[in-house]
Amino acid sequence: MKTQITVAQVIQSVGRSSAATLERGSGHVKS
């Protein structure tokens, strides 16, 4: 149960950083 929370938080944190990078290169990911 604790792992899911951590994974979700990491995805949100990394997702925000990755989204900016992916948007610049791909411009397809819009979360």
N, C-alpha and C positions, 0 to 999 in steps of 0.2 A: 504493500500500500504506500509505503514511504517512497519507494522507487518511482512509482507513477508520478507522484507530485514533483519529484526532482526532475524527472525526464520532461514533464510538461513545462516546468520553469525553464529548464535549459533550452528547450525547443523555442520557447517564446523569446528568450534572451538572444539566442543564436539566430533565430528566425528573423528578428528585427535587424540584426547586423547583416545577415545573409541577404535578406530582402533588399536592402539598400544596394548591396554589391550586385546581386542578381538583376535587379531592376536596371542597373547601369549597363550591364552586359546583355542580358536577355530581354529585360523589360516585359517579361511575361508573368512573373510572380507578383501578385498584388494582394497581400494579406492585410 
